[in-house]
Amino acid sequence: MSLVLADEAATEAAGAALAQLLRAGDLLILTGPLGAGKTTFTRGLGRGLGVRGPIASPTFVIARLHPSQVGGPDLLHVDAYRLESAADVDDLDLDSDAAESVTVVEWGKGRAEQLAAERLEVELTPIGRNGEARSISLTQVGSRWAQVNLEEHLA
């Protein structure tokens, strides 16, 4: 599924809308160039999940856990930009938090697929001259996602 998001607010709103479909154990792998809106989208996920703390890129800490304030799943936000391989992601030992959390891995393509056979792959790409608008493409991997109608919730 693909659609165009007009600006940063629409990118965050798409994340908040998608959050309503998420449950503990879900994995989202975000890809896109620098400035594509990966962290903005994750900020929307956090708002939709009702987690604590400002959502900022965890580039230097690599992984940050945002606890739920509403009794839902926590948000485990990972930035794999500085990691070179899937083995580096495995070394983070994310499994202990992943079962109770929604895990979002920025820069995860080629590094984080082994974390879950079922996942949602999200690609964000800036479009247009000013880069405000972006396209978002969501690829549903596995039976958990095959039965979810994303267009019904995001379009």
BELWOZI-V315905 format. One record per residue. N is the residue number from 1. RES is the residue in three letters. PHI is phi in degrees with one decimal (none if undefined). BURIAL is + if it has 24 or more other C-alpha atoms within 12 Angstrom, else -. Layout:
((N & RES & PHI & BURIAL) (N & RES & PHI & BURIAL))
This chain:
((1 & MET & none & -) (2 & SER & -133.5 & -) (3 & LEU & -155.3 & -) (4 & VAL & -105.2 & +) (5 & LEU & -106.8 & +) (6 & ALA & -67.9 & -) (7 & ASP & -163.0 & +) (8 & GLU & -60.5 & +) (9 & ALA & -62.4 & -) (10 & ALA & -68.2 & +) (11 & THR & -65.4 & +) (12 & GLU & -65.6 & +) (13 & ALA & -63.4 & +) (14 & ALA & -63.6 & +) (15 & GLY & -62.1 & +) (16 & ALA & -63.6 & +) (17 & ALA & -66.2 & +) (18 & LEU & -63.9 & +) (19 & ALA & -56.6 & +) (20 & GLN & -66.1 & +) (21 & LEU & -95.8 & +) (22 & LEU & -87.7 & +) (23 & ARG & -142.9 & +) (24 & ALA & -53.7 & +) (25 & GLY & 96.0 & +) (26 & ASP & -71.7 & +) (27 & LEU & -120.7 & +) (28 & LEU & -119.6 & +) (29 & ILE & -109.9 & +) (30 & LEU & -104.1 & +) (31 & THR & -132.1 & +) (32 & GLY & 149.8 & +) (33 & PRO & -68.8 & -) (34 & LEU & -53.4 & -) (35 & GLY & 79.9 & -) (36 & ALA & -76.2 & +) (37 & GLY & 110.9 & +) (38 & LYS & -61.3 & +) (39 & THR & -71.1 & +) (40 & THR & -61.5 & +) (41 & PHE & -60.8 & +) (42 & THR & -65.5 & +) (43 & ARG & -58.6 & +) (44 & GLY & -64.6 & +) (45 & LEU & -57.8 & +) (46 & GLY & -60.8 & +) (47 & ARG & -63.3 & +) (48 & GLY & -65.2 & +) (49 & LEU & -82.1 & +) (50 & GLY & 73.2 & +) (51 & VAL & -95.5 & +) (52 & ARG & -84.9 & +) (53 & GLY & 93.3 & -) (54 & PRO & -70.3 & -) (55 & ILE & -90.4 & +) (56 & ALA & -129.7 & +) (57 & SER & -62.1 & +) (58 & PRO & -86.9 & +) (59 & THR & -52.8 & -) (60 & PHE & -89.4 & -) (61 & VAL & -92.5 & -) (62 & ILE & 72.4 & +) (63 & ALA & -139.4 & +) (64 & ARG & -137.6 & +) (65 & LEU & -99.9 & +) (66 & HIS & -108.9 & +) (67 & PRO & -69.2 & +) (68 & SER & -70.5 & +) (69 & GLN & -104.0 & -) (70 & VAL & -125.3 & -) (71 & GLY & 84.3 & -) (72 & GLY & -94.1 & +) (73 & PRO & -70.9 & +) (74 & ASP & -73.2 & +) (75 & LEU & -115.5 & +) (76 & LEU & -100.0 & +) (77 & HIS & -106.8 & +) (78 & VAL & -118.5 & +) (79 & ASP & -117.3 & +) (80 & ALA & -93.4 & +) (81 & TYR & -55.9 & +) (82 & ARG & -86.8 & -) (83 & LEU & -93.1 & +) (84 & GLU & -95.9 & -) (85 & SER & -155.9 & -) (86 & ALA & -62.2 & -) (87 & ALA & -62.8 & -) (88 & ASP & -64.4 & -) (89 & VAL & -66.1 & +) (90 & ASP & -59.0 & -) (91 & ASP & -63.8 & -) (92 & LEU & -72.4 & +) (93 & ASP & 54.4 & -) (94 & LEU & -76.7 & +) (95 & ASP & -55.2 & -) (96 & SER & -65.3 & -) (97 & ASP & -95.1 & +) (98 & ALA & -65.0 & +) (99 & ALA & -65.8 & -) (100 & GLU & -100.3 & +) (101 & SER & -128.0 & +) (102 & VAL & -88.9 & +) (103 & THR & -104.2 & +) (104 & VAL & -117.0 & +) (105 & VAL & -116.9 & +) (106 & GLU & -74.3 & +) (107 & TRP & 60.0 & +) (108 & GLY & -86.2 & +) (109 & LYS & -59.8 & +) (110 & GLY & 81.7 & -) (111 & ARG & -127.2 & +) (112 & ALA & -123.5 & +) (113 & GLU & -60.0 & +) (114 & GLN & -70.8 & -) (115 & LEU & -70.1 & +) (116 & ALA & -159.5 & +) (117 & ALA & -69.2 & -) (118 & GLU & -108.6 & -) (119 & ARG & -159.9 & +) (120 & LEU & -116.1 & +) (121 & GLU & -100.8 & +) (122 & VAL & -118.6 & +) (123 & GLU & -114.1 & +) (124 & LEU & -111.4 & +) (125 & THR & -136.7 & +) (126 & PRO & -63.6 & +) (127 & ILE & -133.8 & -) (128 & GLY & 84.1 & -) (129 & ARG & -70.4 & -) (130 & ASN & -88.3 & -) (131 & GLY & 74.8 & -) (132 & GLU & -68.5 & -) (133 & ALA & -77.7 & +) (134 & ARG & -145.3 & +) (135 & SER & -95.5 & +) (136 & ILE & -126.4 & +) (137 & SER & -120.3 & +) (138 & LEU & -116.5 & +) (139 & THR & -113.7 & +) (140 & GLN & -91.9 & +) (141 & VAL & -117.0 & -) (142 & GLY & 96.6 & -) (143 & SER & -66.2 & -) (144 & ARG & -58.3 & -) (145 & TRP & -89.5 & -) (146 & ALA & -60.8 & -) (147 & GLN & -91.6 & -) (148 & VAL & -96.2 & -) (149 & ASN & -90.7 & -) (150 & LEU & -65.2 & +) (151 & GLU & -60.0 & -) (152 & GLU & -61.1 & -) (153 & HIS & -99.7 & -) (154 & LEU & -110.3 & +) (155 & ALA & -83.2 & -))
